[in-house]
C-alpha cells in the first residue's frame, strides 16, 4: 500500500466516522424531542436506511477487486 492509498483510506474512514456520528446525533435528537411518534419512526427509518445503504456500499466496494489488466506500451 503506497502513501496515497493510505491517505485516501484515512480520509474516507474519517468521513464515514463523521457521517455515522452525525447520524447518531440526529437520531438521538429526534427521539428525545417532543414530536409525534409517526414522525419519529419515519425519520428513524430513513436514517437507518441511509446507514444500511452506506454500509452495504462500503462492504461491496471492499469485496470487488479490480480485474483490469495492466497494459504495457
HELIX and SHEET records of a PDB file:
HELIX    1   1 UNK A    3  UNK A   32  1                                  30    
HELIX    2   2 UNK A   37  UNK A   63  1                                  27    
END                                                                             
